[in-house]
Amino acid sequence: MKKYSNKYKATICMLWLSATFASCTKDFQEINTDPEASSNIQPAFVFTKSLYDGAKNNLNLLLGTMQYTTSFNDVAGFGSKYVSSQSQQSSAVFSAAYAQEINELTLVIDAVKTDPEKVNLLASSRIWKAYCYSRITDLYGDIPYTEAAQGYTNSNFKPAYDAQRAIYLNLLKELDEAALSLNTAKATFGAADLIYAGNTVKWKKFAYSLMLRLGMRMTKVDAALAETWVKRAIAGGVITDDADIAKISYLSAGQDINKNPIALALYNSDYTRADGISNPEGGKYQDTFISYMKNNKDPRLGILSVVYVNGVADTSAAIQKGMPATLNAKPANFVTYSEPNQKTVLAQGGAKLIFTTAETNFLLAEAVLRGWYTGNASTLYEAGIKAAMKQWAIISPTDGVISDLQINTYIKYHPLNAAGTLDNKLQQIYTEFWLALFPDAQEVFASYRRTGYPALVPVVYVGNATGGKIFRRMLYPLSEQNLNRTSLDAAIARQGADDFLTRIWWDKL
């Protein structure tokens, strides 16, 4: 009897558990679903976020590496001093990009790619994705690409790294296909598109301008391939007018995401007091940058730079002075060094320029010199200088204006050396490129590694991580060693050591 009693007890228990489980799972999906969230993304909203994230994902330490800025502080001055203990600062773009703009763009593309009515949404997303990926691979070389951002879709949390050459070829293909697919008769992102407000003609010019940039990047590693893509870009139509430049406009107030990211980062790190002395991170302009502009009577000097005299910002050229990068303590004359102008460089409501007419003209000037484009290299070089000076009025319409007289005078005394060698001319072009693209140090860093210009003298500082040489690439995050070691090891075996001086695919001697 006892045996049967236990049997019945077990049966009753199982029935109770079944009933309990059923009551718990009956409304499981409803209970565990956020009523404020949607399982279907809104492509326009996510695309806007990807634009903000892609535009702000800059490696600002490169401002120091390209000798625009420096600091007496070893931590803040890592970019100019290459202090070994701060090496992992260089992994910041990699760490942020995949979780932000790359993941966001993957979601948008997956949501719109099968709808022929959304071809423009797909195309602009592909173009922006190519821009974002190019910024990552140009810093690190081989990176996750084909298998990237598959955590949500395929539960692939350990993506393989693609070789940079393969990434470049695919980026160029993406730009070409996306540009050709743009259709003026179809819907666009409209106001959600912070760059062009849905203007497909301008998106096409941006795509081909990026193609020109990436094509020219390959001149040393594969000149024939570079020539093919440069010619295709030019034939497609690149940005040659300021009305077509790729830029994002920002607000001077409100949430930080709506403020110019470079200006905001610089302002928060050092310049909130605006008195020239109370700079928490010890930042100032570096002497290389200021001395070059001062010695060449560059009219941008007073637009970009101030010295605080009795607490008042003074733009007079005569008193501008850059700080040496070798300092390791706050100098007694710290207040006498130049720093960014609050009204222009630090204008949080100023536009961030993504691709400019100045860059196009300098690249086209080089294309002429290589015989890849029919034009006048001197004319294009001068147009690049003029556009670079005019663009500060786009960033800061009131305080960034440089007169035509100032511009023409500068050009008169800085003509392209018609009798010089190709290398002589490239030195002139890409030294002006260095001035023109400030504060986009990340693009200048890529150009510097390809051309060798401007001819910067490396900073030799005690405890540096590079033996007193300027970086060639950035380091992968430590998280990749812990979470994706097999894929990382394969990339290192193919590319070379995860080291600052390892050269990426297109960076050849």
C-alpha positions as CSV (number, residue, x, y, z in Angstrom):
1,M,0.0,0.0,0.0
2,K,2.8,2.3,0.8
3,K,4.3,1.7,-2.6
4,Y,1.1,2.7,-4.4
5,S,0.7,5.7,-2.0
6,N,4.2,7.0,-3.1
7,K,3.2,6.4,-6.7
8,Y,0.1,8.5,-6.4
9,K,2.0,11.2,-4.6
10,A,4.6,11.4,-7.4
11,T,1.8,11.6,-10.0
12,I,0.1,14.4,-8.1
13,C,3.4,16.2,-7.8
14,M,4.0,15.9,-11.5
15,L,0.5,17.2,-12.3
16,W,1.1,20.2,-10.0
17,L,4.4,21.0,-11.6
18,S,2.9,20.8,-15.1
19,A,0.1,23.1,-14.1
20,T,2.5,25.5,-12.4
21,F,4.9,25.5,-15.5
22,A,1.9,26.1,-17.8
23,S,0.8,29.0,-15.8
24,C,4.3,30.5,-15.8
25,T,4.8,30.1,-19.6
26,K,1.3,31.0,-20.7
27,D,2.2,34.7,-20.9
28,F,6.0,34.3,-20.9
29,Q,6.5,36.3,-24.1
30,E,4.2,39.1,-23.1
31,I,5.6,39.4,-19.6
32,N,9.2,39.4,-20.9
33,T,8.7,41.9,-23.8
34,D,9.4,45.6,-23.2
35,P,6.1,47.4,-24.1
36,E,8.1,50.5,-25.0
37,A,10.4,48.6,-27.4
38,S,9.9,47.4,-31.0
39,S,11.2,44.1,-32.4
40,N,11.4,45.9,-35.8
41,I,13.9,48.7,-36.0
42,Q,13.1,52.1,-37.5
43,P,15.8,52.3,-40.2
44,A,15.8,56.1,-40.3
45,F,16.4,56.5,-36.5
46,V,19.2,53.9,-36.5
47,F,20.8,55.5,-39.6
48,T,20.9,58.9,-37.9
49,K,22.6,57.3,-34.9
50,S,25.1,55.6,-37.1
51,L,26.0,59.0,-38.7
52,Y,26.6,60.5,-35.3
53,D,28.6,57.6,-34.1
54,G,30.7,57.2,-37.2
55,A,31.5,60.9,-37.2
56,K,32.5,61.0,-33.5
57,N,34.6,57.8,-33.6
58,N,37.9,59.7,-34.0
59,L,41.3,58.9,-32.5
60,N,41.9,62.3,-31.1
61,L,45.3,61.3,-29.8
62,L,46.5,61.6,-33.4
63,L,46.2,65.3,-33.1
64,G,49.4,65.0,-31.1
65,T,50.9,62.4,-33.4
66,M,50.4,64.7,-36.4
67,Q,52.0,67.4,-34.2
68,Y,49.0,69.7,-34.1
69,T,48.7,69.6,-30.3
70,T,50.6,68.3,-27.2
71,S,50.6,68.2,-23.4
72,F,53.1,68.2,-20.6
73,N,51.0,65.4,-19.1
74,D,52.2,61.9,-20.1
75,V,48.7,60.5,-20.2
76,A,47.1,63.3,-22.2
77,G,50.2,63.7,-24.3
78,F,50.4,60.1,-25.4
79,G,49.7,60.9,-29.0
80,S,52.7,63.2,-29.2
81,K,55.0,61.4,-26.8
82,Y,54.1,57.8,-27.5
83,V,54.4,56.9,-23.8
84,S,54.5,53.1,-23.5
85,S,52.3,52.8,-20.5
86,Q,49.4,54.5,-22.3
87,S,49.6,52.3,-25.5
88,Q,46.1,50.9,-25.2
89,Q,44.6,54.3,-25.8
90,S,45.2,53.5,-29.4
91,S,42.5,50.7,-29.4
92,A,39.7,53.1,-28.8
93,V,38.3,53.3,-32.4
94,F,38.2,49.6,-32.8
95,S,36.5,49.1,-29.4
96,A,33.8,51.6,-30.1
97,A,33.1,51.1,-33.8
98,Y,31.8,47.6,-33.8
99,A,29.4,48.1,-31.0
100,Q,28.1,51.4,-32.4
101,E,28.1,52.4,-36.1
102,I,29.1,49.1,-37.6
103,N,26.4,47.2,-35.7
104,E,23.9,50.0,-36.4
105,L,24.5,50.0,-40.1
106,T,24.3,46.3,-40.3
107,L,20.8,46.4,-38.8
108,V,19.7,49.2,-41.2
109,I,21.0,47.3,-44.2
110,D,19.3,44.1,-43.2
111,A,16.1,46.0,-42.7
112,V,16.0,47.6,-46.1
113,K,18.0,45.5,-48.5
114,T,15.1,43.4,-49.9
115,D,12.8,46.3,-50.6
116,P,13.4,47.8,-54.1
117,E,11.6,51.0,-53.0
118,K,14.3,51.6,-50.4
119,V,17.2,51.4,-52.8
120,N,18.4,54.8,-51.8
121,L,18.3,53.9,-48.1
122,L,20.4,50.9,-48.8
123,A,22.8,52.8,-51.0
124,S,23.5,55.6,-48.5
125,S,23.9,53.1,-45.7
126,R,26.5,51.1,-47.8
127,I,28.4,54.3,-48.6
128,W,28.5,55.4,-45.0
129,K,29.5,51.9,-44.0
130,A,32.4,52.0,-46.4
131,Y,33.5,55.3,-44.9
132,C,33.3,53.9,-41.4
133,Y,35.1,50.6,-42.2
134,S,37.8,52.5,-44.1
135,R,38.6,54.6,-41.0
136,I,39.0,51.4,-38.9
137,T,41.1,49.4,-41.3
138,D,43.4,52.4,-42.0
139,L,44.2,52.4,-38.3
140,Y,44.6,48.7,-37.6
141,G,45.1,46.9,-41.0
142,D,43.4,43.5,-40.9
143,I,40.1,43.7,-39.0
144,P,36.8,41.7,-38.8
145,Y,34.8,42.6,-41.9
146,T,33.0,39.8,-43.7
147,E,31.9,38.1,-40.4
148,A,31.6,41.3,-38.4
149,A,28.4,42.4,-36.6
150,Q,26.9,38.9,-36.8
151,G,26.3,38.6,-33.0
152,Y,22.7,39.4,-33.3
153,T,22.0,37.6,-36.5
154,N,24.1,34.5,-36.4
155,S,25.4,34.4,-32.8
156,N,28.9,34.7,-34.2
157,F,30.8,36.4,-31.5
158,K,34.3,35.4,-32.8
159,P,34.5,36.8,-36.3
160,A,37.4,36.1,-38.5
161,Y,39.7,39.0,-39.5
162,D,39.9,39.8,-43.2
163,A,43.1,40.8,-45.0
164,Q,43.2,44.5,-45.6
165,R,43.6,44.1,-49.4
166,A,40.4,42.1,-49.5
167,I,38.7,44.7,-47.4
168,Y,39.8,47.5,-49.7
169,L,38.6,45.7,-52.8
170,N,35.2,45.1,-51.3
171,L,34.9,48.7,-50.0
172,L,35.6,49.9,-53.5
173,K,33.1,47.5,-55.0
174,E,30.5,48.6,-52.4
175,L,31.0,52.3,-53.3
176,D,30.8,51.6,-57.0
177,E,27.6,49.5,-56.7
178,A,26.0,51.9,-54.2
179,A,26.7,54.9,-56.3
180,L,25.3,53.3,-59.4
181,S,22.1,52.2,-57.6
182,L,21.1,55.6,-56.4
183,N,17.8,56.6,-57.9
184,T,16.4,60.2,-57.8
185,A,12.8,58.8,-58.2
186,K,12.9,56.7,-55.0
187,A,12.4,57.4,-51.3
188,T,15.3,58.6,-49.2
189,F,16.1,59.0,-45.5
190,G,15.1,62.7,-45.8
191,A,15.7,64.7,-42.7
192,A,17.2,61.6,-40.9
193,D,20.1,61.9,-43.3
194,L,22.3,64.5,-41.4
195,I,24.8,64.8,-44.3
196,Y,22.8,65.4,-47.4
197,A,19.1,65.3,-46.3
198,G,18.4,62.6,-48.9
199,N,20.1,64.3,-51.9
200,T,21.1,61.3,-54.0
201,V,23.2,63.3,-56.4
202,K,25.4,64.5,-53.6
203,W,25.6,61.0,-52.1
204,K,26.9,59.8,-55.4
205,K,29.6,62.4,-55.4
206,F,30.5,61.4,-51.8
207,A,30.8,57.8,-52.9
208,Y,33.1,58.6,-55.8
209,S,35.2,61.0,-53.6
210,L,35.7,58.2,-51.1
211,M,36.7,55.9,-54.0
212,L,39.2,58.6,-55.1
213,R,40.6,58.6,-51.5
214,L,40.9,54.9,-51.2
215,G,42.2,54.5,-54.8
216,M,45.0,56.9,-54.1
217,R,45.8,55.1,-50.9
218,M,47.1,52.2,-52.9
219,T,49.7,54.0,-55.0
220,K,52.7,52.4,-53.4
221,V,51.3,48.9,-53.0
222,D,49.6,48.5,-56.3
223,A,49.9,51.4,-58.7
224,A,48.0,49.8,-61.5
225,L,45.0,49.0,-59.2
226,A,45.2,52.5,-57.8
227,E,45.1,54.0,-61.3
228,T,42.1,52.0,-62.2
229,W,40.0,53.1,-59.3
230,V,41.2,56.7,-59.3
231,K,40.1,57.0,-62.9
232,R,36.8,55.3,-62.2
233,A,36.1,57.7,-59.3
234,I,36.9,60.8,-61.4
235,A,34.7,59.6,-64.2
236,G,31.9,59.0,-61.7
237,G,32.0,62.6,-60.5
238,V,33.7,63.8,-57.3
239,I,33.2,66.7,-54.9
240,T,34.5,69.8,-56.5
241,D,32.1,72.4,-55.0
242,D,31.6,73.5,-51.4
243,A,27.9,73.0,-51.8
244,D,28.5,69.2,-52.2
245,I,31.0,68.6,-49.3
246,A,30.1,65.9,-46.9
247,K,29.5,67.4,-43.4
248,I,27.4,67.1,-40.3
249,S,26.0,70.2,-38.7
250,Y,25.8,70.3,-34.9
251,L,24.2,72.3,-32.1
252,S,26.0,74.4,-29.5
253,A,23.6,73.4,-26.7
254,G,21.6,70.4,-25.6
255,Q,22.7,66.8,-25.5
256,D,26.3,66.0,-26.2
257,I,25.5,63.8,-29.2
258,N,24.3,66.9,-31.0
259,K,27.6,68.7,-30.5
260,N,30.7,68.7,-32.7
261,P,32.6,65.7,-31.3
262,I,36.1,66.9,-31.9
263,A,35.4,70.3,-30.5
264,L,33.5,68.8,-27.5
265,A,36.3,66.4,-26.6
266,L,39.0,69.1,-26.8
267,Y,36.8,71.6,-24.8
268,N,36.0,69.1,-22.0
269,S,39.5,67.9,-21.7
270,D,41.3,71.2,-21.4
271,Y,39.6,74.4,-22.4
272,T,36.4,75.0,-20.3
273,R,37.9,77.8,-18.3
274,A,39.2,79.7,-21.4
275,D,42.0,81.5,-19.5
276,G,45.1,79.9,-20.9
277,I,46.3,78.6,-17.5
278,S,43.7,76.3,-16.0
279,N,44.0,73.5,-18.5
280,P,43.5,70.2,-16.6
281,E,45.2,68.0,-19.1
282,G,48.0,70.5,-19.9
283,G,47.1,70.8,-23.6
284,K,48.3,73.4,-26.0
285,Y,49.2,73.6,-29.7
286,Q,52.5,71.9,-30.6
287,D,55.3,74.1,-31.7
288,T,55.6,72.3,-35.1
289,F,52.1,73.4,-36.2
290,I,52.2,76.9,-34.9
291,S,55.8,77.6,-36.1
292,Y,55.0,76.4,-39.6
293,M,51.9,78.7,-39.9
294,K,53.7,81.6,-38.4
295,N,56.8,81.3,-40.5
296,N,54.7,81.1,-43.7
297,K,52.4,83.9,-42.7
298,D,49.4,81.6,-42.9
299,P,46.1,83.6,-42.4
300,R,44.6,80.6,-40.7
301,L,46.8,81.2,-37.7
302,G,44.5,83.9,-36.2
303,I,41.5,81.9,-37.0
304,L,42.7,78.7,-35.3
305,S,44.9,79.9,-32.5
306,V,44.8,82.2,-29.5
307,V,47.1,83.2,-26.6
308,Y,45.4,84.4,-23.4
309,V,46.8,87.8,-22.3
310,N,45.5,88.8,-18.9
311,G,42.7,86.3,-19.4
312,V,41.6,87.6,-22.8
313,A,42.0,85.6,-26.0
314,D,44.4,87.3,-28.4
315,T,44.7,86.2,-32.0
316,S,47.6,88.4,-33.0
317,A,50.1,86.4,-35.1
318,A,53.1,87.9,-33.4
319,I,52.4,86.3,-30.0
320,Q,51.4,82.9,-31.2
321,K,53.7,80.2,-29.9
322,G,53.5,76.4,-29.9
323,M,54.6,74.3,-26.9
324,P,57.4,71.6,-27.2
325,A,56.2,68.0,-27.0
326,T,59.2,67.0,-24.8
327,L,58.0,68.7,-21.6
328,N,57.1,66.5,-18.7
329,A,55.9,69.2,-16.2
330,K,53.9,72.4,-16.4
331,P,56.2,75.2,-17.5
332,A,56.2,78.5,-15.7
333,N,55.3,80.3,-19.0
334,F,52.4,77.9,-19.8
335,V,49.9,80.7,-20.3
336,T,52.1,82.1,-23.1
337,Y,51.5,79.1,-25.4
338,S,48.9,79.0,-28.1
339,E,45.7,76.9,-27.8
340,P,42.6,76.3,-29.9
341,N,40.3,79.3,-30.6
342,Q,37.0,78.9,-28.7
343,K,35.1,80.5,-31.6
344,T,36.3,78.2,-34.4
345,V,38.1,75.0,-33.5
346,L,36.2,74.6,-30.2
347,A,32.8,75.7,-31.6
348,Q,30.6,72.9,-30.5
349,G,27.9,74.1,-32.9
350,G,30.3,74.1,-35.8
351,A,30.0,71.6,-38.7
352,K,32.3,68.6,-38.8
353,L,33.7,68.2,-42.3
354,I,33.7,64.6,-43.5
355,F,35.0,65.1,-47.1
356,T,36.0,68.5,-48.5
357,T,36.6,70.2,-51.7
358,A,40.1,70.9,-50.5
359,E,40.9,67.2,-50.2
360,T,39.5,66.4,-53.7
361,N,41.6,69.1,-55.3
362,F,44.8,67.9,-53.6
363,L,44.2,64.3,-54.7
364,L,43.3,65.4,-58.2
365,A,46.6,67.4,-58.3
366,E,48.5,64.3,-57.5
367,A,46.5,62.3,-60.1
368,V,47.6,64.9,-62.7
369,L,51.2,64.5,-61.7
370,R,50.9,60.7,-62.1
371,G,49.2,61.0,-65.5
372,W,45.9,59.6,-64.3
373,Y,43.9,62.8,-64.9
374,T,43.9,65.6,-67.5
375,G,44.2,68.9,-65.7
376,N,46.6,71.4,-64.3
377,A,48.3,70.4,-61.1
378,S,49.2,73.9,-60.1
379,T,45.6,75.1,-60.6
380,L,44.3,72.2,-58.6
381,Y,46.9,72.7,-55.8
382,E,45.9,76.4,-55.6
383,A,42.2,75.5,-55.6
384,G,42.9,73.1,-52.7
385,I,44.5,75.9,-50.7
386,K,41.7,78.3,-51.4
387,A,39.0,75.8,-50.5
388,A,40.9,74.8,-47.3
389,M,40.9,78.5,-46.1
390,K,37.3,79.1,-47.2
391,Q,36.0,76.1,-45.3
392,W,36.5,77.7,-41.9
393,A,33.7,80.0,-42.8
394,I,31.5,76.9,-43.2
395,I,32.5,75.7,-39.8
396,S,32.2,79.1,-38.1
397,P,30.4,81.6,-40.4
398,T,31.2,84.7,-38.2
399,D,34.7,84.0,-36.9
400,G,36.1,81.7,-39.6
401,V,36.2,84.1,-42.5
402,I,39.4,84.6,-44.4
403,S,39.4,87.3,-47.1
404,D,40.1,86.7,-50.7
405,L,43.1,89.1,-50.5
406,Q,44.6,87.1,-47.6
407,I,44.1,83.8,-49.5
408,N,45.5,85.1,-52.8
409,T,48.5,86.6,-51.1
410,Y,49.3,83.3,-49.4
411,I,49.0,81.4,-52.7
412,K,51.2,84.0,-54.5
413,Y,54.0,83.2,-52.1
414,H,53.4,79.5,-52.0
415,P,53.1,78.3,-55.7
416,L,53.6,74.7,-56.7
417,N,57.2,74.3,-57.8
418,A,56.7,73.6,-61.5
419,A,60.3,72.7,-62.0
420,G,60.5,70.3,-59.1
421,T,60.5,66.5,-59.1
422,L,57.3,64.5,-58.4
423,D,58.5,64.1,-54.8
424,N,59.1,67.8,-54.5
425,K,55.5,68.5,-55.6
426,L,54.0,65.8,-53.4
427,Q,55.8,67.4,-50.4
428,Q,54.2,70.7,-51.2
429,I,50.7,69.2,-51.8
430,Y,50.6,67.1,-48.7
431,T,52.1,69.7,-46.4
432,E,49.2,71.9,-47.5
433,F,46.9,68.8,-47.0
434,W,48.2,68.6,-43.4
435,L,47.1,72.2,-42.9
436,A,43.9,71.9,-44.8
437,L,42.4,68.9,-43.0
438,F,43.0,70.0,-39.4
439,P,41.5,68.9,-37.1
440,D,40.8,65.6,-38.9
441,A,44.1,64.1,-37.8
442,Q,43.0,60.6,-38.6
443,E,42.9,61.2,-42.3
444,V,46.1,63.2,-42.2
445,F,47.7,60.3,-40.4
446,A,46.8,58.0,-43.3
447,S,48.0,60.5,-45.9
448,Y,51.3,60.9,-43.9
449,R,52.0,57.2,-43.9
450,R,51.4,56.9,-47.7
451,T,53.3,60.0,-48.8
452,G,55.7,60.7,-46.0
453,Y,54.5,64.3,-45.8
454,P,54.5,66.6,-44.0
455,A,58.1,65.7,-43.1
456,L,57.5,65.6,-39.4
457,V,60.5,65.0,-37.0
458,P,59.5,62.3,-34.5
459,V,59.4,63.2,-30.8
460,V,62.0,61.4,-28.7
461,Y,60.6,61.1,-25.2
462,V,61.8,58.9,-22.3
463,G,59.7,55.7,-22.0
464,N,58.2,55.9,-25.5
465,A,56.7,52.8,-27.1
466,T,58.2,53.2,-30.6
467,G,61.9,53.9,-30.2
468,G,61.3,57.5,-31.1
469,K,59.5,56.8,-34.3
470,I,56.1,57.9,-35.4
471,F,53.4,55.2,-35.3
472,R,52.5,53.1,-38.4
473,R,49.4,51.6,-37.0
474,M,47.3,51.2,-33.8
475,L,47.1,48.3,-31.4
476,Y,44.2,45.9,-31.2
477,P,42.1,45.9,-28.0
478,L,43.1,43.6,-25.2
479,S,39.5,42.3,-25.2
480,E,40.3,40.7,-28.6
481,Q,43.0,38.6,-27.0
482,N,40.6,37.4,-24.4
483,L,37.4,36.9,-26.5
484,N,38.6,36.3,-30.0
485,R,42.1,35.0,-29.7
486,T,42.1,32.5,-32.5
487,S,41.0,35.0,-35.1
488,L,43.3,37.6,-33.8
489,D,46.3,35.2,-33.9
490,A,45.5,34.4,-37.5
491,A,45.5,38.1,-38.4
492,I,48.8,38.7,-36.6
493,A,50.4,35.7,-38.4
494,R,49.4,37.2,-41.7
495,Q,50.0,40.9,-41.1
496,G,52.8,41.0,-38.6
497,A,53.1,41.7,-34.9
498,D,50.5,43.7,-33.1
499,D,52.9,46.5,-32.8
500,F,52.9,50.3,-33.5
501,L,55.6,49.9,-36.2
502,T,54.1,47.1,-38.1
503,R,53.1,48.4,-41.5
504,I,49.6,47.7,-42.9
505,W,49.0,46.5,-46.4
506,W,49.1,49.8,-48.3
507,D,51.8,51.4,-46.1
508,K,54.9,50.5,-48.0
509,L,58.4,52.1,-48.0
